[in-house]
């Protein structure tokens, strides 16, 4: 899979990834890691799947995605799986 550059640095996924790697001082190992200390410390271990699910739900609620649903319904609908399924649908490929 290829990821293209955004139209500006503010929306470019490649710039964002490079910035994360630099600020988190990640040279090897897991890409997605726990951040602690009020966002100042990045741990060495990968995020657990439960943590990813919690972050996805929190971001969907904060962004007001699907305001037609109750907060409980939104929390149930948005997960790591919904991101994976949505990407597969938008790419017109089988999720597997």
C-alpha positions as CSV (number, residue, x, y, z in Angstrom):
1,X,0.0,0.0,0.0
2,X,1.3,3.4,-0.9
3,X,0.5,6.6,1.1
4,X,0.5,9.8,-0.8
5,X,1.6,13.2,0.5
6,X,-1.0,15.7,1.6
7,X,-1.6,19.0,-0.1
8,X,0.1,20.8,2.8
9,X,2.3,19.8,5.7
10,X,-0.6,20.3,8.1
11,X,-2.6,17.5,6.4
12,X,0.2,15.3,5.1
13,X,0.3,11.8,6.7
14,X,3.9,11.4,5.8
15,X,4.9,14.6,7.6
16,X,2.8,13.6,10.6
17,X,4.5,10.2,10.8
18,X,8.0,11.7,10.4
19,X,7.2,14.3,13.1
20,X,5.9,11.6,15.5
21,X,9.0,9.4,14.9
22,X,11.3,12.4,15.6
23,X,9.4,13.7,18.7
24,X,9.0,10.3,20.2
25,X,12.6,9.4,19.4
26,X,11.5,6.1,17.7
27,X,14.3,4.5,15.7
28,X,13.0,1.0,15.8
29,X,10.3,-1.1,17.4
30,X,6.5,-0.4,17.7
31,X,5.1,2.7,16.0
32,X,2.1,3.2,18.2
33,X,3.1,3.5,21.8
34,X,1.6,4.7,25.1
35,X,2.2,8.4,25.9
36,X,2.3,9.4,29.5
37,X,3.4,12.3,31.7
38,X,0.8,14.7,30.2
39,X,2.0,13.9,26.7
40,X,5.7,14.3,27.4
41,X,6.9,10.7,27.8
42,X,6.6,7.9,25.1
43,X,7.0,4.4,26.4
44,X,8.9,1.6,24.7
45,X,6.0,-0.9,24.5
46,X,3.3,-1.0,21.8
47,X,-0.3,0.1,22.5
48,X,-2.6,-2.8,23.3
49,X,-5.6,-3.4,21.2
50,X,-7.9,-2.4,24.0
51,X,-6.1,1.0,24.2
52,X,-6.4,1.5,20.5
53,X,-10.2,0.8,20.7
54,X,-10.5,3.3,23.6
55,X,-8.6,6.0,21.7
56,X,-10.7,5.5,18.5
57,X,-14.0,5.7,20.5
58,X,-12.7,8.8,22.3
59,X,-11.7,10.5,19.1
60,X,-15.0,9.7,17.3
61,X,-17.0,11.1,20.3
62,X,-14.8,14.3,20.5
63,X,-15.1,14.9,16.7
64,X,-18.8,14.6,16.8
65,X,-18.9,11.9,14.2
66,X,-22.4,10.7,13.5
67,X,-24.2,13.2,15.7
68,X,-27.5,11.4,14.8
69,X,-26.5,8.6,17.2
70,X,-26.5,8.6,20.9
71,X,-23.1,8.7,22.6
72,X,-23.5,5.0,23.6
73,X,-24.4,4.0,20.0
74,X,-21.3,5.9,18.7
75,X,-19.1,4.2,21.3
76,X,-20.4,0.9,20.1
77,X,-20.0,1.6,16.4
78,X,-16.5,3.0,16.3
79,X,-13.5,0.8,16.9
80,X,-10.2,-0.4,15.4
81,X,-12.3,-2.8,13.4
82,X,-14.5,0.0,12.0
83,X,-11.4,1.8,10.8
84,X,-10.0,-1.3,9.1
85,X,-13.4,-2.1,7.5
86,X,-13.8,1.5,6.4
87,X,-10.3,1.5,4.8
88,X,-11.0,-1.7,3.0
89,X,-14.3,-0.4,1.7
90,X,-12.8,2.9,0.5
91,X,-9.9,1.0,-1.2
92,X,-12.5,-1.4,-2.7
93,X,-10.7,-4.5,-1.4
94,X,-11.7,-7.4,0.8
95,X,-11.0,-6.6,4.4
96,X,-8.9,-9.8,4.9
